[in-house]
Amino acid sequence: MAEINCNALKERVMKAAKVDKLDEETEIYIRFYCWGTTALNCEWILGEDSISPRELARMHETALPKPLHKYLY
């Protein structure tokens, strides 16, 4: 699931940046974000976290690495 999220986010960032390939740093930020949020989502689905869906969404938004903001906001 994380790999699917990474690929989707990479495509969106490349489209926004109008490039065919991302620099290594941007790709690493994408992997950090996608792998981390996927793990958190799995824990949440399994009931290991008791936060609300709204709070989870807020956490996703605030966890987005700052260098990716310019491509997604």
C-alpha positions as CSV (number, residue, x, y, z in Angstrom):
1,M,0.0,0.0,0.0
2,A,2.8,2.4,0.8
3,E,4.4,1.8,-2.6
4,I,1.1,2.6,-4.3
5,N,0.8,5.8,-2.3
6,C,4.4,6.8,-3.1
7,N,3.9,6.3,-6.8
8,A,0.7,8.3,-6.8
9,L,2.3,11.1,-4.9
10,K,5.4,11.1,-7.1
11,E,3.2,11.4,-10.2
12,R,1.3,14.3,-8.7
13,V,4.5,16.1,-7.6
14,M,6.1,15.6,-11.0
15,K,3.0,16.9,-12.8
16,A,2.9,20.0,-10.5
17,A,6.7,20.5,-11.0
18,K,6.4,19.9,-14.7
19,V,9.3,17.4,-14.7
20,D,9.8,13.8,-15.8
21,K,12.1,12.9,-12.9
22,L,12.3,14.1,-9.3
23,D,15.5,14.9,-7.5
24,E,16.6,12.4,-4.9
25,E,15.8,14.7,-1.9
26,T,12.2,15.1,-3.0
27,E,11.8,11.4,-3.6
28,I,13.0,10.7,-0.1
29,Y,10.6,13.2,1.4
30,I,7.8,11.4,-0.5
31,R,8.9,8.0,0.8
32,F,9.2,9.3,4.4
33,Y,5.7,10.7,4.2
34,C,4.0,7.8,2.5
35,W,5.6,5.0,4.5
36,G,5.0,6.8,7.8
37,T,1.3,7.7,7.1
38,T,0.7,4.2,5.7
39,A,2.0,2.6,9.0
40,L,-0.1,5.1,11.0
41,N,-3.2,4.3,9.0
42,C,-2.7,0.5,9.5
43,E,-2.4,1.0,13.3
44,W,-5.5,3.2,13.3
45,I,-7.5,0.7,11.3
46,L,-6.4,-2.1,13.7
47,G,-7.7,0.0,16.6
48,E,-4.3,0.8,18.1
49,D,-5.1,4.5,18.0
50,S,-8.3,6.0,19.2
51,I,-8.2,9.3,17.3
52,S,-11.1,10.4,15.2
53,P,-11.0,10.3,11.4
54,R,-11.0,14.1,11.4
55,E,-8.0,14.1,13.7
56,L,-6.2,11.5,11.6
57,A,-6.8,13.7,8.5
58,R,-5.4,16.7,10.3
59,M,-2.3,14.8,11.3
60,H,-1.7,13.7,7.7
61,E,-1.9,17.3,6.6
62,T,0.5,18.6,9.3
63,A,2.9,15.7,8.8
64,L,3.4,16.6,5.1
65,P,7.1,17.6,4.7
66,K,7.4,21.4,4.1
67,P,9.4,20.9,0.8
68,L,6.3,19.1,-0.7
69,H,3.8,21.9,0.2
70,K,4.6,23.9,-2.9
71,Y,3.5,21.0,-5.1
72,L,0.3,20.1,-3.2
73,Y,-1.2,23.4,-1.9
